[in-house]
Amino acid sequence: MLALLAGVALARPAHAQLGVAGTTGTTTAASLADGDLFIGVQQTEGSNLAPFDLARFFNKANCDCETPIFLYFTLTASGTLKRSAGVPTGTVKFFVGQNCSDIIFQPSCTLVGSDRIEVFMQLGRETLPTTAKVMSTSTTSATDADGGVVVQASNCTSTTNGFTQTVWAVFDYGADGTVDYSATQPVTVDLTPPPAPTNIKVAGGNEAVTVSWTPVDYSLNMDLQGYQVLCQRADGLQVFSNGTFGPYVETCSKTAGVGVAGLDPLFVCSPLLNASDSSYRVKILQNNIWYAAAVVAIDISGNADQPTLIGYLDPATGLPDPNTSWAQPQRTRSFYDVYRDGNITNGGAGQMATPGAATGGFCAVADEGRRGRWGLGLGAGVLAASVIAFARRRRRT
């Protein structure tokens, strides 16, 4: 699942392929060759993505969101010098796919733009808008029984280890239907999120909930970056400000099963946690309000598993569904609170006191029923032991 840029950097096309020269498009001194063309990928029209950023950019979130990108083709210094040698005529086409330099297999590639060679040479550059989704298509190069090309439509399907996609500039000198020169830039795309953490539980505290989970097996998912916790407040929306998925994870859909549904920044209630973490305490919550939570695993490319909200309200009753995990932050009761209030369940009354009237005393620590009688017995036992000890000490004296 590790998304890496194939090649050293986006400095020059990784390789070039020479086709057969056309009958009217024979190569000239001005014909392009290796090193004359630069191919880059830009997140914005102004600047190319560095290899590290590029590896993070082509993930499932950006693919499903169809995030805009730009493919950038420009002449290098050596390519610019060839203008003075006479600009050849013909067409140049820009593709994304596999085997795009083969006329037979070109229909299986995605055409993102085309121009006349003389226009491209005079301008010295071409910037073509497209989307991250076009990079997700691992197009087939197979032929059917009739010799045609089997075309695979664009998709964002997860793959076991990602796949290599290629950006092409294909030159046809003379526009006679032959390929005279092609330059390529390969990029390895990672669309596979790590598996989801399991055994997610939510426990309430004072103005907080603690979310715990069983971590993903790191030995089997070496590109795991960490986790983030999502929370939902049952009584209205609470916006959390301390969580972030980072700029490479987009929120594009809340439809179940589509992209990264549920990765809404309004619900992120933790920073990016370590891959070894198994719990997180969400603070500054409101007591006596139900909260639900989910935990997502994120890899170094920004792919996140599909979150499942653990805990939600039953639409029929308006109360938390008993079949899910949920929690209510509650005020922490200290030993003094218990001592003062007497009984922890009836609003501050000892076993033999009028409800609502705190009586104090150690005998009031226990709860109702037998626990109340045990509390009385314990108090009497402590008093008797104290009297006996005092009598023995006087005797020794």
C-alpha positions in Angstrom: 0.0 0.0 0.0 3.0 2.2 0.1 2.6 4.9 -2.6 6.0 5.8 -4.0 7.0 7.8 -7.1 8.5 5.5 -9.7 11.9 7.0 -10.6 14.1 9.5 -8.9 12.0 12.6 -9.2 9.8 14.5 -11.6 12.7 16.1 -13.3 12.6 14.5 -16.7 10.4 11.8 -18.4 11.4 8.5 -17.1 11.9 7.0 -20.5 11.1 7.7 -24.1 10.0 5.4 -26.9 10.6 5.9 -30.6 7.9 4.8 -33.0 8.1 4.3 -36.7 8.6 7.6 -38.6 5.6 8.6 -40.7 5.8 8.8 -44.4 5.3 12.6 -44.4 6.6 13.0 -40.8 10.2 11.9 -41.0 12.3 13.1 -38.1 14.3 16.3 -38.5 16.9 18.1 -36.4 14.0 19.8 -34.6 12.4 16.5 -33.6 12.3 15.9 -29.9 14.4 13.3 -28.2 15.2 12.1 -24.7 15.8 15.1 -22.3 14.0 17.6 -24.4 10.7 17.3 -22.5 9.7 17.7 -18.9 6.5 16.1 -17.5 5.1 17.1 -14.2 2.0 16.7 -12.1 0.5 19.8 -10.3 -2.0 20.1 -7.6 -2.5 23.7 -8.6 -1.7 25.3 -11.9 1.2 27.2 -10.5 3.7 24.6 -9.2 4.6 21.0 -9.5 4.1 18.5 -6.7 7.3 17.3 -5.2 7.7 13.5 -5.2 6.9 13.2 -1.5 3.7 15.2 -1.9 2.8 13.4 -5.1 3.0 10.0 -3.3 0.5 11.3 -0.8 -1.8 13.0 -3.3 -3.0 10.1 -5.4 -5.0 8.2 -2.7 -8.5 6.9 -2.6 -9.9 10.1 -1.0 -8.7 12.4 -3.8 -9.7 9.8 -6.4 -13.2 9.4 -5.1 -13.5 13.2 -4.7 -12.3 13.6 -8.2 -9.9 16.3 -6.9 -8.6 18.6 -9.7 -5.0 18.2 -10.8 -2.9 19.5 -13.7 -0.6 17.6 -16.0 2.3 19.8 -17.1 4.4 19.3 -20.2 7.2 21.8 -21.1 10.3 21.9 -23.2 13.6 21.8 -21.4 16.6 23.9 -22.5 17.7 21.4 -25.1 14.1 21.2 -26.4 13.9 25.0 -26.6 17.1 25.2 -28.7 15.5 22.9 -31.4 13.0 25.6 -32.3 15.7 27.3 -34.4 16.3 24.1 -36.3 12.9 24.3 -37.9 9.6 23.4 -36.1 8.1 20.1 -37.4 4.4 19.9 -38.2 2.1 17.2 -36.9 0.1 16.4 -33.7 0.9 15.8 -30.1 -1.5 13.9 -27.8 -1.3 13.7 -24.0 -2.6 10.5 -22.4 -2.8 8.7 -19.1 -2.7 4.9 -19.2 -0.7 1.9 -20.5 0.7 1.3 -23.9 -0.5 4.7 -25.2 2.3 4.8 -27.8 0.8 1.8 -29.5 -1.9 2.9 -32.0 -3.9 -0.3 -31.4 -4.0 0.1 -27.6 -4.5 3.9 -27.5 -8.3 3.6 -27.1 -7.7 2.0 -23.7 -5.9 5.1 -22.5 -7.5 8.4 -21.3 -6.9 11.3 -23.7 -6.5 14.4 -21.6 -5.5 16.8 -24.4 -4.0 17.4 -27.8 -2.4 20.1 -29.9 -0.5 20.8 -33.1 3.2 20.2 -32.6 4.1 23.6 -34.1 1.9 25.3 -31.5 3.3 23.3 -28.6 6.9 24.0 -29.8 6.3 27.7 -30.1 4.6 28.0 -26.7 7.1 25.6 -25.1 4.5 24.3 -22.7 1.1 22.7 -22.2 -0.9 22.6 -18.9 -3.9 20.3 -19.0 -6.6 20.1 -16.2 -7.9 16.7 -15.2 -8.8 14.9 -11.9 -7.0 12.5 -9.6 -9.5 9.9 -10.8 -7.9 9.6 -14.2 -4.7 8.4 -12.4 -6.6 5.6 -10.7 -7.4 3.7 -13.9 -5.2 0.7 -14.4 -6.2 0.3 -18.1 -5.9 -3.1 -19.7 -3.9 -3.7 -22.8 -5.7 -6.9 -23.8 -7.4 -7.5 -27.1 -10.7 -9.2 -27.7 -11.4 -12.0 -30.1 -11.9 -9.6 -33.0 -8.6 -7.9 -32.3 -10.1 -4.8 -30.6 -9.0 -3.3 -27.3 -10.8 -4.1 -24.1 -11.3 -0.7 -22.5 -11.5 -0.5 -18.7 -13.5 2.5 -17.4 -12.1 4.9 -14.8 -12.5 3.6 -11.2 -11.1 4.0 -7.7 -10.9 0.3 -6.9 -8.5 -0.6 -4.1 -5.6 -2.8 -5.1 -3.3 -5.0 -3.0 -0.1 -3.0 -3.5 -1.1 -0.1 -5.7 -0.2 0.1 -9.3 1.9 2.2 -11.7 0.1 4.7 -13.9 1.8 6.5 -16.7 1.5 10.0 -18.2 2.3 10.2 -21.9 3.2 12.8 -24.5 2.9 11.1 -28.0 4.2 12.9 -31.1 3.1 12.2 -34.6 5.2 14.2 -37.0 3.2 14.9 -40.2 -0.1 13.8 -38.5 -0.2 10.6 -40.6 -1.3 8.3 -37.8 2.0 7.0 -36.8 3.9 7.5 -33.5 7.3 9.0 -34.1 8.3 9.8 -30.5 6.8 9.4 -27.0 7.9 10.5 -23.6 6.5 9.1 -20.3 6.4 9.7 -16.6 5.3 6.8 -14.4 3.7 7.3 -11.0 2.7 4.5 -8.5 -0.7 5.1 -7.1 -1.9 3.8 -3.7 -5.7 3.4 -3.3 -5.8 0.8 -0.6 -6.6 1.9 3.0 -5.3 -0.1 5.9 -7.8 -2.4 7.7 -10.0 -0.9 10.3 -9.2 -1.2 14.1 -11.5 -3.5 15.9 -13.2 -3.8 19.4 -13.9 -0.1 19.6 -15.3 0.9 23.0 -16.4 4.2 24.6 -16.3 5.0 28.3 -17.5 8.1 30.1 -15.5 10.3 32.4 -15.8 13.8 33.8 -16.4 16.1 30.8 -14.7 13.5 28.7 -15.0 10.1 27.1 -12.2 7.5 26.6 -12.2 5.7 23.3 -10.3 2.4 23.1 -9.6 -0.1 20.3 -7.6 -3.0 19.2 -4.8 -1.7 17.0 -4.1 -2.9 13.4 -1.4 -5.4 13.1 1.6 -3.2 12.1 3.7 -6.2 10.9 1.2 -6.8 8.2 0.5 -3.1 7.4 3.9 -1.4 7.4 2.6 1.8 5.8 0.2 2.4 8.7 0.6 6.1 9.8 -1.8 6.2 12.8 -5.4 6.7 13.9 -7.9 9.4 14.3 -11.0 9.4 16.5 -14.4 10.8 15.3 -17.1 11.8 17.7 -20.7 12.6 17.4 -22.8 14.5 20.0 -26.2 13.1 20.3 -27.9 16.3 21.4 -26.9 18.7 18.5 -23.6 19.2 16.7 -20.4 19.9 18.5 -17.5 21.0 16.4 -14.1 19.8 17.4 -11.1 22.0 16.6 -8.1 19.8 17.6 -8.3 17.1 15.0 -7.1 17.1 11.4 -6.7 14.5 8.7 -4.2 16.7 6.9 -4.5 18.4 3.5 -4.2 15.1 1.6 -7.4 13.7 3.0 -10.6 15.2 1.5 -14.2 15.0 2.6 -16.3 14.4 -0.4 -19.2 12.2 0.5 -21.2 11.0 3.4 -22.9 8.2 1.4 -22.1 4.8 2.9 -19.7 2.8 0.8 -18.5 5.8 -1.3 -15.0 7.0 -0.9 -14.1 8.0 2.7 -17.7 8.6 3.8 -17.8 10.0 7.3 -14.4 11.7 7.4 -15.9 15.0 8.1 -13.6 17.5 9.8 -16.5 18.6 12.0 -16.4 15.2 13.7 -12.7 14.7 14.1 -12.0 14.8 17.9 -8.3 13.8 18.1 -5.0 14.7 16.5 -3.3 12.1 14.3 -2.4 9.4 16.8 0.5 7.0 16.7 0.3 3.6 15.0 0.9 2.0 18.4 -1.8 3.8 20.2 -4.9 1.9 21.4 -6.9 4.6 23.3 -7.6 8.3 23.4 -9.3 10.6 25.9 -11.6 13.2 24.3 -11.8 16.1 26.7 -13.9 19.3 27.1 -17.2 17.6 26.6 -20.5 18.2 28.2 -21.6 16.0 31.1 -24.8 14.0 30.8 -24.9 14.2 27.0 -24.6 11.0 24.9 -21.5 10.7 22.7 -20.7 8.1 20.0 -17.3 7.5 18.5 -15.4 5.9 15.6 -11.8 5.2 15.0 -10.2 5.2 11.5 -6.7 3.9 10.5 -4.8 6.1 8.1 -1.8 5.1 6.0 1.1 7.3 4.9 -0.6 8.0 1.6 -3.7 9.4 3.4 -5.9 6.4 2.7 -8.4 5.9 5.5 -10.6 2.9 6.2 -14.4 3.3 6.1 -15.5 4.5 9.5 -18.4 3.0 11.3 -19.9 5.2 14.0 -19.9 3.3 17.2 -23.0 4.4 19.1 -26.1 6.2 17.7 -29.6 7.1 18.7 -32.6 4.9 18.1 -34.8 7.0 15.9 -37.9 5.4 17.5 -37.1 6.3 21.1 -34.5 9.1 20.7 -32.3 7.2 23.1 -28.9 5.5 22.5 -29.3 2.2 20.8 -28.6 -0.5 23.4 -26.9 -2.6 20.7 -24.1 -0.1 20.1 -21.4 1.4 22.3 -22.0 4.9 23.6 -21.1 6.9 26.7 -22.1 9.8 28.8 -19.5 12.1 30.4 -20.4 12.3 34.2 -19.2 14.5 37.0 -16.4 12.6 39.0 -17.5 11.8 42.5 -14.7 12.1 45.1 -14.6 10.2 48.4 -15.7 13.4 50.1 -18.7 13.6 47.7 -19.7 10.1 48.7 -19.2 10.9 52.4 -21.1 14.1 52.2 -24.0 12.8 50.1 -24.3 9.5 51.9 -25.9 7.4 49.2 -24.6 7.6 45.6 -27.8 6.7 44.0 -30.6 8.6 45.7 -29.3 12.2 45.4 -27.6 12.5 48.8 -29.2 10.5 51.5 -27.9 8.0 54.0 -29.6 4.7 54.5 -31.7 5.9 57.4 -32.1 9.5 56.4 -34.8 11.3 54.7 -34.2 11.2 50.9 -32.3 14.3 49.8 -30.8 15.0 53.2 -27.1 14.3 53.5 -26.3 12.9 56.9 -22.5 12.3 56.6 -20.6 9.7 58.6 -18.7 6.6 57.5 -21.9 4.6 57.8 -23.3 6.5 54.9 -20.6 5.4 52.4 -22.4 2.2 51.5 -25.4 2.0 49.1 -28.9 0.8 49.8 -30.1 -2.6 51.2 -27.5 -4.9 52.5 -24.7 -2.5 51.6 -26.3 0.0 54.0 -26.4 -2.5 56.9 -22.8 -3.5 56.2 -21.9 0.2 56.4 -23.5 0.5 59.8 -21.8 -2.7 61.0 -18.4 -1.5 59.8 -18.9 1.8 61.6 -19.8 0.1 64.9 -16.8 -2.4 64.5 -14.4 0.5 64.0 -15.7 2.2 67.1 -15.5 -1.0 69.3 -11.9 -1.7 68.1 -10.9 1.8 69.0 -12.3 1.5 72.6 -10.5 -1.9 73.1 -7.2 -0.5 71.9 -7.5 2.5 74.2 -8.3 0.3 77.2 -5.3 -2.0 76.5 -2.9 1.0 76.2 -4.1 2.3 79.6 -3.6 -1.1 81.2 0.0 -1.2 79.9 0.7 2.3 81.2 
